[in-house]
Amino acid sequence: MSLTFAHPWLLLLLLLVPLLIGWYFWRYRKQNPAMQFADLSLFKDQPKTLRQRMHPLLYALRLVAVTALVIALARPQSKLSRKEMTVEGIDIVMAMDVSGSMLAEDFRPNRLEAAKKVAAEFIEGRKNDRMALVVFAGESFTQVPLTIDHSVLLNQLSHLKSGQLKDGTAMGDGLATAVNRIKDSKAKSKVIILLTDGVNNQGSVDPQSAAEIAALYDIRLYTIGVGTRGLAPYPFRDQFGRVIYQNVPVEIDEQLLTQMAESTHDGRYFRSTNKKSLKEIFDQIDQMEKTKIDVTQYSQTRDEHLPFLLIGICAFALEILLSLLYFKN
């Protein structure tokens, strides 16, 4: 639920309130001029009466009334929304490796953070696609199911960290989880983007078998091997807790990743050695065909001006009654 105004420009009238306050103090000084007396003993120890002290209440009630009526005129509204609509898009599951090796710094600041940044830009550029996020290391799970709410997806993506799962690289499990998330989709185009930097060494599902299952459900698979060629600097901690770097060999099972992708219709394997090549890969996906997807959005608006209107009327009425009765001169 959110609060909006049907006529928000009328809220500019609230700028009159501080002007009215200033005018009140200016008028007060004008109506209470300084007076000269030869002897002030007549006024010594003469306290103000309760009526004198309460007199500013009349003006305070007028300010409350003006403020409440201006807000009422702007028509505050609470909003719940529900709407059936059809958008152009495809269904995409991003399966991302979060194993320890993704901390290698051949990408800046490291492979995982670079992949998250490029993936976030890709998500922001495809506002009409349903997307899901699967993460895997030595095991896998669904971080975000298929959704059109990209703000949720981007928030969860930004919080991904290496070490949140048992270490290792279970590509087969990651792909199987992604397939399970998208297999029942009615979209004409169903895509899985699997990003990893290693060799399959964990999990209970064979990666090639998972790819063949994806093909049965007419899912296109793009596999991306992330890492430079040769050696990559990797941070370690020594016995004193200090971070030191060692060059470790980059081992990516490109043959397996190629076979997995080519097992699906028009699937492809990409090797990414820097951010630029990652962006090019996502640009390629951006050119794929789109299909219509039914999306439900909720929309319900309710006027909330009545409480403010009642407050304004009551404040004006109370000011008039007090000025005619209690504060009558």
C-alpha positions as CSV (number, residue, x, y, z in Angstrom):
1,M,0.0,0.0,0.0
2,S,1.2,3.5,-0.8
3,L,-0.1,7.0,-0.2
4,T,-0.4,9.3,-3.2
5,F,-2.2,12.6,-4.0
6,A,-4.7,13.1,-6.9
7,H,-3.8,16.8,-7.0
8,P,-0.3,17.1,-5.5
9,W,0.2,20.6,-6.8
10,L,-2.3,21.9,-4.3
11,L,0.2,21.0,-1.5
12,L,2.1,24.1,-2.5
13,L,-0.6,26.0,-0.6
14,L,1.0,24.7,2.6
15,L,3.7,27.3,2.0
16,L,1.1,29.8,3.3
17,V,1.3,28.2,6.8
18,P,4.8,29.7,7.7
19,L,3.7,33.0,6.1
20,L,0.6,33.0,8.4
21,I,2.7,32.3,11.4
22,G,5.0,35.2,10.5
23,W,2.1,37.5,10.0
24,Y,0.6,36.5,13.4
25,F,3.8,37.6,15.2
26,W,4.1,40.8,13.2
27,R,0.4,41.7,14.0
28,Y,1.0,40.8,17.7
29,R,3.8,43.4,17.9
30,K,1.6,46.0,16.1
31,Q,-1.3,45.5,18.5
32,N,0.8,45.6,21.6
33,P,2.8,48.8,21.3
34,A,5.3,49.9,23.9
35,M,3.7,52.3,26.5
36,Q,5.5,54.7,28.8
37,F,4.6,55.2,32.4
38,A,6.2,57.3,35.1
39,D,5.7,54.5,37.6
40,L,5.3,50.7,36.7
41,S,4.4,49.7,40.3
42,L,0.8,49.3,39.2
43,F,1.8,46.4,37.0
44,K,4.2,44.8,39.4
45,D,3.5,41.1,40.0
46,Q,0.4,41.1,37.8
47,P,0.3,37.6,36.1
48,K,-1.4,36.9,32.9
49,T,-4.9,35.4,33.2
50,L,-5.6,31.9,31.8
51,R,-7.6,33.5,29.0
52,Q,-4.7,35.7,28.0
53,R,-2.4,32.7,27.9
54,M,-4.8,30.6,25.9
55,H,-5.6,33.3,23.3
56,P,-2.9,32.1,20.8
57,L,-4.9,28.8,20.7
58,L,-7.3,30.5,18.3
59,Y,-4.7,31.1,15.8
60,A,-3.2,27.6,16.2
61,L,-6.6,26.1,15.5
62,R,-6.8,28.2,12.3
63,L,-3.4,27.0,11.2
64,V,-4.5,23.4,11.9
65,A,-7.7,23.9,9.9
66,V,-5.9,25.5,6.9
67,T,-3.3,22.7,6.8
68,A,-5.9,19.9,7.1
69,L,-8.1,21.4,4.4
70,V,-5.2,21.9,2.0
71,I,-4.3,18.2,2.4
72,A,-7.9,17.3,1.9
73,L,-8.1,19.3,-1.3
74,A,-5.0,17.5,-2.6
75,R,-7.0,14.3,-2.2
76,P,-4.7,11.8,-0.5
77,Q,-5.2,8.3,-1.7
78,S,-4.1,4.9,-0.6
79,K,-3.2,2.6,-3.5
80,L,-3.4,-1.2,-3.9
81,S,-3.0,-2.4,-7.5
82,R,-4.1,-5.4,-9.4
83,K,-4.1,-5.5,-13.2
84,E,-4.1,-8.2,-15.8
85,M,-1.6,-7.3,-18.6
86,T,0.4,-8.9,-21.3
87,V,4.1,-8.0,-21.8
88,E,6.7,-9.0,-24.4
89,G,9.5,-11.0,-22.9
90,I,11.2,-14.4,-22.3
91,D,11.8,-16.5,-19.3
92,I,15.4,-16.5,-18.1
93,V,17.0,-18.3,-15.2
94,M,20.5,-17.2,-14.2
95,A,22.5,-20.0,-12.6
96,M,25.6,-18.5,-10.9
97,D,28.6,-20.2,-9.4
98,V,29.4,-18.8,-5.9
99,S,32.2,-21.2,-5.1
100,G,35.4,-20.1,-3.4
101,S,37.3,-19.9,-6.7
102,M,35.0,-17.1,-7.8
103,L,37.1,-14.8,-5.5
104,A,40.1,-15.0,-7.9
105,E,41.1,-11.5,-8.9
106,D,41.8,-11.8,-12.6
107,F,38.5,-9.8,-12.8
108,R,38.2,-6.6,-10.8
109,P,37.5,-6.6,-7.9
110,N,37.0,-10.4,-8.3
111,R,35.1,-12.8,-10.6
112,L,32.0,-12.9,-8.5
113,E,31.6,-9.2,-8.1
114,A,32.3,-8.5,-11.8
115,A,29.7,-11.1,-12.8
116,K,27.1,-9.6,-10.4
117,K,27.7,-6.2,-11.9
118,V,27.3,-7.2,-15.5
119,A,24.3,-9.4,-14.6
120,A,22.6,-6.5,-12.8
121,E,23.0,-4.3,-15.9
122,F,21.5,-7.1,-18.0
123,I,18.5,-7.4,-15.7
124,E,17.9,-3.7,-15.6
125,G,17.8,-3.6,-19.4
126,R,15.1,-6.3,-19.8
127,K,12.2,-4.9,-17.8
128,N,9.6,-7.1,-19.4
129,D,11.3,-10.5,-18.9
130,R,10.5,-12.9,-16.1
131,M,13.7,-13.9,-14.4
132,A,14.9,-16.2,-11.7
133,L,18.2,-16.6,-9.8
134,V,19.8,-20.0,-8.9
135,V,23.1,-20.2,-7.1
136,F,25.4,-23.2,-6.8
137,A,28.8,-24.3,-5.4
138,G,29.0,-27.7,-3.8
139,E,25.2,-27.7,-3.7
140,S,22.5,-25.5,-5.2
141,F,19.3,-23.7,-4.4
142,T,16.9,-21.2,-5.8
143,Q,17.6,-17.7,-4.6
144,V,14.7,-16.0,-6.4
145,P,11.9,-17.9,-8.4
146,L,10.7,-16.5,-11.8
147,T,9.4,-13.0,-11.2
148,I,8.7,-9.8,-13.1
149,D,9.7,-7.8,-9.9
150,H,13.3,-7.1,-10.8
151,S,13.9,-5.0,-7.7
152,V,13.7,-8.1,-5.6
153,L,16.0,-9.9,-8.0
154,L,18.6,-7.1,-8.0
155,N,18.5,-6.9,-4.2
156,Q,19.1,-10.7,-3.8
157,L,21.8,-10.6,-6.5
158,S,23.7,-7.8,-4.7
159,H,23.8,-9.9,-1.5
160,L,25.4,-13.0,-3.1
161,K,28.6,-14.0,-1.4
162,S,31.1,-16.8,-1.8
163,G,31.0,-19.2,1.2
164,Q,27.2,-19.2,1.7
165,L,27.1,-22.8,0.3
166,K,29.3,-25.8,0.8
167,D,32.4,-25.2,-1.4
168,G,32.9,-27.1,-4.6
169,T,31.4,-26.9,-8.2
170,A,28.2,-28.9,-8.7
171,M,27.3,-27.7,-12.2
172,G,24.9,-30.6,-12.7
173,D,22.9,-29.7,-9.6
174,G,22.9,-26.0,-10.4
175,L,21.6,-26.7,-13.9
176,A,19.0,-29.2,-12.7
177,T,17.7,-26.7,-10.2
178,A,17.4,-24.1,-12.9
179,V,15.6,-26.5,-15.2
180,N,13.1,-27.3,-12.5
181,R,12.4,-23.6,-12.1
182,I,11.6,-23.0,-15.7
183,K,10.4,-26.3,-17.2
184,D,6.7,-25.5,-16.7
185,S,6.8,-22.1,-18.2
186,K,4.5,-21.3,-21.1
187,A,6.9,-18.9,-22.7
188,K,8.0,-19.7,-26.2
189,S,11.6,-18.9,-25.3
190,K,13.0,-20.4,-22.2
191,V,16.7,-19.7,-21.4
192,I,19.2,-20.7,-18.8
193,I,22.4,-18.8,-18.4
194,L,24.9,-20.9,-16.4
195,L,28.0,-19.0,-15.3
196,T,31.0,-20.9,-13.7
197,D,34.7,-20.8,-13.4
198,G,35.6,-24.3,-12.7
199,V,35.4,-28.0,-13.2
200,N,32.4,-30.1,-12.0
201,N,33.6,-31.9,-8.9
202,Q,30.5,-32.1,-6.6
203,G,26.8,-32.9,-6.7
204,S,24.6,-35.8,-7.5
205,V,23.4,-34.9,-11.0
206,D,25.6,-35.4,-14.1
207,P,25.9,-32.1,-15.9
208,Q,25.4,-33.6,-19.4
209,S,22.3,-35.4,-18.2
210,A,20.9,-32.2,-16.8
211,A,21.6,-30.5,-20.2
212,E,19.7,-33.3,-22.0
213,I,16.8,-32.8,-19.7
214,A,16.8,-29.1,-20.5
215,A,16.7,-29.9,-24.2
216,L,13.6,-32.1,-23.6
217,Y,11.8,-29.1,-22.2
218,D,12.9,-26.9,-25.1
219,I,15.2,-24.8,-22.9
220,R,18.1,-23.0,-24.5
221,L,21.3,-23.2,-22.5
222,Y,24.1,-20.6,-22.6
223,T,27.1,-21.7,-20.6
224,I,29.8,-19.1,-19.7
225,G,33.3,-20.0,-18.5
226,V,34.7,-17.1,-16.4
227,G,38.4,-16.7,-16.0
228,T,41.6,-15.6,-17.7
229,R,43.8,-18.0,-19.4
230,G,46.9,-19.3,-17.6
231,L,47.3,-18.2,-14.0
232,A,45.1,-16.0,-11.8
233,P,45.8,-14.2,-8.5
234,Y,43.9,-15.7,-5.6
235,P,43.7,-14.3,-2.0
236,F,44.8,-16.6,0.8
237,R,45.2,-15.9,4.5
238,D,48.5,-16.8,6.2
239,Q,48.9,-18.0,9.8
240,F,48.8,-14.5,11.1
241,G,45.5,-13.7,9.3
242,R,47.1,-11.5,6.7
243,V,45.9,-11.6,3.1
244,I,48.5,-12.9,0.6
245,Y,48.2,-13.6,-3.1
246,Q,49.2,-16.7,-5.0
247,N,48.9,-17.4,-8.7
248,V,46.7,-20.4,-9.2
249,P,46.0,-22.2,-12.6
250,V,42.7,-21.4,-14.2
251,E,40.9,-24.7,-14.9
252,I,37.6,-24.5,-16.8
253,D,36.1,-27.6,-18.3
254,E,35.4,-26.0,-21.7
255,Q,34.7,-29.2,-23.4
256,L,32.0,-30.2,-21.0
257,L,30.4,-26.7,-21.0
258,T,30.4,-26.7,-24.8
259,Q,28.7,-30.1,-24.9
260,M,26.1,-29.1,-22.4
261,A,25.2,-25.9,-24.3
262,E,25.1,-27.7,-27.7
263,S,22.8,-30.3,-26.3
264,T,20.1,-27.7,-26.4
265,H,18.6,-26.0,-29.4
266,D,20.8,-23.0,-30.4
267,G,22.7,-23.2,-27.2
268,R,26.2,-21.8,-27.1
269,Y,29.3,-21.8,-24.9
270,F,31.2,-18.5,-24.3
271,R,34.6,-18.0,-22.7
272,S,34.8,-14.7,-20.8
273,T,38.2,-13.4,-19.8
274,N,37.0,-9.9,-18.8
275,K,34.0,-7.7,-18.2
276,K,33.8,-6.6,-21.8
277,S,33.3,-10.2,-23.1
278,L,30.7,-10.8,-20.4
279,K,28.7,-7.8,-21.6
280,E,28.9,-9.0,-25.2
281,I,27.5,-12.4,-24.1
282,F,24.5,-10.7,-22.4
283,D,24.0,-8.4,-25.4
284,Q,23.7,-11.6,-27.6
285,I,20.9,-12.9,-25.4
286,D,19.3,-9.5,-25.6
287,Q,18.8,-10.0,-29.3
288,M,16.7,-13.2,-28.9
289,E,13.1,-13.4,-29.9
290,K,10.4,-12.5,-27.4
291,T,7.1,-14.0,-26.6
292,K,4.0,-12.7,-24.8
293,I,3.6,-13.4,-21.1
294,D,0.5,-12.8,-19.0
295,V,1.3,-10.8,-15.9
296,T,-1.0,-9.8,-13.1
297,Q,-0.7,-6.4,-11.5
298,Y,-2.9,-5.2,-8.7
299,S,-4.5,-1.7,-8.6
300,Q,-7.0,-0.4,-6.1
301,T,-7.2,3.3,-5.1
302,R,-9.2,4.6,-2.1
303,D,-9.6,8.3,-1.1
304,E,-8.3,9.2,2.3
305,H,-9.3,12.9,2.4
306,L,-12.3,12.6,4.7
307,P,-10.3,12.4,8.0
308,F,-8.4,15.6,7.0
309,L,-11.6,17.3,5.9
310,L,-13.2,16.5,9.3
311,I,-10.2,17.8,11.2
312,G,-10.2,21.1,9.2
313,I,-14.0,21.6,9.8
314,C,-13.7,20.8,13.5
315,A,-10.7,23.1,14.0
316,F,-12.5,26.0,12.3
317,A,-15.7,25.4,14.2
318,L,-13.8,25.2,17.5
319,E,-12.0,28.5,16.7
320,I,-15.3,30.2,16.0
321,L,-17.0,28.9,19.2
322,L,-14.1,29.9,21.4
323,S,-13.8,33.4,19.9
324,L,-17.6,34.0,20.4
325,L,-17.8,32.5,23.9
326,Y,-14.6,32.1,26.0
327,F,-12.5,34.7,24.3
328,K,-15.3,37.2,23.6
329,N,-14.2,40.9,24.2
